[in-house]
Amino acid sequence: MAIEEDNTVLDRPTRLKRIRMRAWRRGMKEMDLVLGGFFDAQGASLTDDELDALETVMNRQDQQLFLWVTGASDAPEDSSDSERELVKCVVEFCNDI
Protein backbone atom coordinates (compact mmCIF):
# COMPACT_ATOMS: atom_id res chain seq x y z
CA MET A 1 0.00 0.00 0.00
CA ALA A 2 1.46 3.34 -1.02
CA ILE A 3 1.79 6.13 1.48
CA GLU A 4 0.44 9.32 0.03
CA GLU A 5 1.24 12.74 1.40
CA ASP A 6 -0.44 16.01 0.65
CA ASN A 7 2.63 18.20 0.22
CA THR A 8 0.76 20.83 -1.78
CA VAL A 9 -0.03 22.75 1.40
CA LEU A 10 3.66 23.17 2.26
CA ASP A 11 5.72 26.16 1.28
CA ARG A 12 7.73 25.45 -1.87
CA PRO A 13 11.22 25.07 -0.28
CA THR A 14 9.89 22.56 2.26
CA ARG A 15 7.96 20.68 -0.41
CA LEU A 16 11.07 20.45 -2.60
CA LYS A 17 13.13 19.11 0.31
CA ARG A 18 10.55 16.42 1.05
CA ILE A 19 10.26 15.36 -2.57
CA ARG A 20 14.06 15.24 -2.91
CA MET A 21 14.28 13.00 0.16
CA ARG A 22 11.66 10.64 -1.30
CA ALA A 23 13.36 10.65 -4.71
CA TRP A 24 16.71 9.57 -3.22
CA ARG A 25 15.33 7.02 -0.76
CA ARG A 26 13.14 4.79 -2.87
CA GLY A 27 14.27 1.36 -1.73
CA MET A 28 15.54 0.29 -5.15
CA LYS A 29 18.94 1.80 -5.88
CA GLU A 30 18.26 2.10 -9.61
CA MET A 31 15.18 4.22 -8.95
CA ASP A 32 17.09 6.28 -6.37
CA LEU A 33 19.57 7.17 -9.09
CA VAL A 34 16.93 7.82 -11.75
CA LEU A 35 14.47 9.88 -9.70
CA GLY A 36 17.06 11.46 -7.41
CA GLY A 37 19.24 12.49 -10.33
CA PHE A 38 16.27 13.83 -12.24
CA PHE A 39 15.03 15.77 -9.25
CA ASP A 40 18.44 17.27 -8.48
CA ALA A 41 18.74 18.46 -12.07
CA GLN A 42 15.14 19.52 -12.76
CA GLY A 43 13.24 19.72 -9.47
CA ALA A 44 13.59 23.43 -8.80
CA SER A 45 12.27 24.28 -12.27
CA LEU A 46 9.20 22.01 -12.12
CA THR A 47 5.81 23.67 -11.84
CA ASP A 48 3.47 22.80 -8.98
CA ASP A 49 1.43 20.61 -11.36
CA GLU A 50 4.60 18.78 -12.43
CA LEU A 51 5.55 18.29 -8.78
CA ASP A 52 2.08 16.83 -8.21
CA ALA A 53 2.67 14.41 -11.09
CA LEU A 54 6.11 13.50 -9.76
CA GLU A 55 4.66 12.72 -6.35
CA THR A 56 1.96 10.58 -7.95
CA VAL A 57 4.63 8.73 -9.94
CA MET A 58 6.66 8.21 -6.78
CA ASN A 59 3.65 6.55 -5.13
CA ARG A 60 4.01 3.67 -7.58
CA GLN A 61 6.03 0.56 -6.77
CA ASP A 62 9.69 0.74 -7.75
CA GLN A 63 9.56 -2.43 -9.84
CA GLN A 64 6.62 -1.16 -11.89
CA LEU A 65 8.19 2.27 -12.27
CA PHE A 66 11.57 0.83 -13.26
CA LEU A 67 10.00 -1.22 -16.06
CA TRP A 68 8.08 1.85 -17.24
CA VAL A 69 11.09 4.17 -17.21
CA THR A 70 13.33 1.67 -19.00
CA GLY A 71 10.71 0.95 -21.65
CA ALA A 72 10.43 -2.72 -20.69
CA SER A 73 6.71 -2.17 -20.19
CA ASP A 74 4.13 0.37 -21.24
CA ALA A 75 2.65 2.96 -18.92
CA PRO A 76 0.24 1.43 -16.42
CA GLU A 77 -3.36 1.56 -17.57
CA ASP A 78 -4.33 3.68 -14.58
CA SER A 79 -1.64 6.31 -15.19
CA SER A 80 -2.73 9.85 -15.92
CA ASP A 81 -1.59 12.05 -18.79
CA SER A 82 0.41 14.16 -16.35
CA GLU A 83 2.20 11.05 -15.03
CA ARG A 84 3.01 9.89 -18.56
CA GLU A 85 4.35 13.33 -19.45
CA LEU A 86 6.49 13.44 -16.31
CA VAL A 87 7.93 9.96 -16.96
CA LYS A 88 8.67 11.04 -20.53
CA CYS A 89 10.72 13.94 -19.09
CA VAL A 90 12.53 11.55 -16.74
CA VAL A 91 13.36 9.21 -19.64
CA GLU A 92 14.63 12.11 -21.77
CA PHE A 93 16.77 13.28 -18.86
CA CYS A 94 18.25 9.80 -18.45
CA ASN A 95 18.95 9.52 -22.16
CA ASP A 96 20.81 12.85 -22.12
CA ILE A 97 23.24 11.91 -19.38
CYANA upper distance limits for C-alpha pairs under 8 A (distance plus 0.5 A):
  2 ALA  CA     59 ASN  CA      6.16
  2 ALA  CA     60 ARG  CA      7.55
  2 ALA  CA     61 GLN  CA      8.35
  3 ILE  CA     59 ASN  CA      7.39
  4 GLU  CA     59 ASN  CA      7.18
  7 ASN  CA     15 ARG  CA      6.42
  8 THR  CA     15 ARG  CA      7.83
  8 THR  CA     48 ASP  CA      8.44
  8 THR  CA     52 ASP  CA      8.18
 10 LEU  CA     14 THR  CA      6.75
 10 LEU  CA     15 ARG  CA      6.13
 11 ASP  CA     15 ARG  CA      6.65
 12 ARG  CA     16 LEU  CA      6.56
 13 PRO  CA     17 LYS  CA      6.79
 14 THR  CA     18 ARG  CA      6.80
 15 ARG  CA     19 ILE  CA      6.69
 16 LEU  CA     20 ARG  CA      6.52
 16 LEU  CA     43 GLY  CA      7.74
 16 LEU  CA     44 ALA  CA      7.83
 17 LYS  CA     21 MET  CA      6.72
 18 ARG  CA     22 ARG  CA      6.83
 19 ILE  CA     23 ALA  CA      6.54
 19 ILE  CA     55 GLU  CA      7.76
 20 ARG  CA     24 TRP  CA      6.76
 20 ARG  CA     36 GLY  CA      7.11
 20 ARG  CA     39 PHE  CA      6.94
 20 ARG  CA     40 ASP  CA      7.87
 20 ARG  CA     43 GLY  CA      8.49
 21 MET  CA     25 ARG  CA      6.64
 22 ARG  CA     26 ARG  CA      6.74
 22 ARG  CA     58 MET  CA      8.30
 23 ALA  CA     31 MET  CA      8.41
 23 ALA  CA     32 ASP  CA      6.48
 23 ALA  CA     35 LEU  CA      5.67
 23 ALA  CA     36 GLY  CA      5.15
 23 ALA  CA     39 PHE  CA      7.55
 23 ALA  CA     58 MET  CA      7.92
 24 TRP  CA     31 MET  CA      8.49
 24 TRP  CA     32 ASP  CA      5.07
 24 TRP  CA     33 LEU  CA      7.46
 24 TRP  CA     35 LEU  CA      7.36
 24 TRP  CA     36 GLY  CA      5.11
 25 ARG  CA     32 ASP  CA      6.42
 26 ARG  CA     31 MET  CA      6.94
 26 ARG  CA     32 ASP  CA      5.99
 26 ARG  CA     62 ASP  CA      7.72
 27 GLY  CA     31 MET  CA      8.32
 27 GLY  CA     32 ASP  CA      7.83
 27 GLY  CA     62 ASP  CA      8.09
 28 MET  CA     32 ASP  CA      6.81
 28 MET  CA     62 ASP  CA      6.91
 29 LYS  CA     33 LEU  CA      6.79
 30 GLU  CA     34 VAL  CA      6.75
 30 GLU  CA     66 PHE  CA      8.23
 31 MET  CA     35 LEU  CA      6.25
 31 MET  CA     36 GLY  CA      8.13
 31 MET  CA     62 ASP  CA      7.12
 31 MET  CA     65 LEU  CA      8.49
 31 MET  CA     66 PHE  CA      7.07
 32 ASP  CA     36 GLY  CA      5.78
 32 ASP  CA     37 GLY  CA      8.17
 33 LEU  CA     37 GLY  CA      5.97
 34 VAL  CA     38 PHE  CA      6.57
 34 VAL  CA     90 VAL  CA      8.13
 34 VAL  CA     94 CYS  CA      7.60
 35 LEU  CA     39 PHE  CA      6.44
 35 LEU  CA     90 VAL  CA      7.99
 36 GLY  CA     40 ASP  CA      6.56
 37 GLY  CA     41 ALA  CA      6.74
 38 PHE  CA     42 GLN  CA      6.32
 38 PHE  CA     43 GLY  CA      7.68
 38 PHE  CA     90 VAL  CA      6.78
 38 PHE  CA     93 PHE  CA      7.15
 38 PHE  CA     94 CYS  CA      8.16
 39 PHE  CA     43 GLY  CA      4.84
 39 PHE  CA     44 ALA  CA      8.30
 40 ASP  CA     44 ALA  CA      8.35
 42 GLN  CA     46 LEU  CA      6.97
 43 GLY  CA     51 LEU  CA      8.35
 46 LEU  CA     50 GLU  CA      6.13
 46 LEU  CA     51 LEU  CA      6.70
 47 THR  CA     51 LEU  CA      6.69
 48 ASP  CA     52 ASP  CA      6.68
 49 ASP  CA     53 ALA  CA      6.82
 50 GLU  CA     54 LEU  CA      6.62
 50 GLU  CA     82 SER  CA      7.87
 50 GLU  CA     86 LEU  CA      7.37
 51 LEU  CA     55 GLU  CA      6.65
 52 ASP  CA     56 THR  CA      6.75
 53 ALA  CA     57 VAL  CA      6.63
 53 ALA  CA     82 SER  CA      6.23
 53 ALA  CA     83 GLU  CA      5.70
 53 ALA  CA     86 LEU  CA      7.04
 54 LEU  CA     58 MET  CA      6.60
 54 LEU  CA     83 GLU  CA      7.51
 54 LEU  CA     86 LEU  CA      7.07
 55 GLU  CA     59 ASN  CA      6.87
 56 THR  CA     60 ARG  CA      7.72
 56 THR  CA     83 GLU  CA      7.60
 57 VAL  CA     65 LEU  CA      8.23
 57 VAL  CA     83 GLU  CA      6.60
 57 VAL  CA     87 VAL  CA      8.36
 60 ARG  CA     64 GLN  CA      7.48
 60 ARG  CA     65 LEU  CA      6.93
 61 GLN  CA     65 LEU  CA      6.65
 62 ASP  CA     66 PHE  CA      6.32
 63 GLN  CA     67 LEU  CA      6.86
 64 GLN  CA     68 TRP  CA      6.81
 65 LEU  CA     69 VAL  CA      6.54
 66 PHE  CA     70 THR  CA      6.57
 67 LEU  CA     71 GLY  CA      6.54
 67 LEU  CA     72 ALA  CA      5.38
 67 LEU  CA     73 SER  CA      5.87
 67 LEU  CA     74 ASP  CA      8.49
 68 TRP  CA     72 ALA  CA      6.69
 68 TRP  CA     73 SER  CA      5.68
 68 TRP  CA     74 ASP  CA      6.31
 68 TRP  CA     75 ALA  CA      6.29
 68 TRP  CA     76 PRO  CA      8.39
 69 VAL  CA     87 VAL  CA      7.11
 69 VAL  CA     90 VAL  CA      8.03
 69 VAL  CA     91 VAL  CA      6.54
 70 THR  CA     91 VAL  CA      8.07
 75 ALA  CA     79 SER  CA      7.10
 75 ALA  CA     84 ARG  CA      7.45
 79 SER  CA     83 GLU  CA      6.61
 79 SER  CA     84 ARG  CA      7.27
 80 SER  CA     84 ARG  CA      6.82
 81 ASP  CA     85 GLU  CA      6.61
 82 SER  CA     86 LEU  CA      6.62
 83 GLU  CA     87 VAL  CA      6.64
 84 ARG  CA     88 LYS  CA      6.61
 85 GLU  CA     89 CYS  CA      6.91
 86 LEU  CA     90 VAL  CA      6.84
 87 VAL  CA     91 VAL  CA      6.61
 88 LYS  CA     92 GLU  CA      6.68
 89 CYS  CA     93 PHE  CA      6.60
 90 VAL  CA     94 CYS  CA      6.73
 91 VAL  CA     95 ASN  CA      6.64
 92 GLU  CA     96 ASP  CA      6.74
 93 PHE  CA     97 ILE  CA      7.13
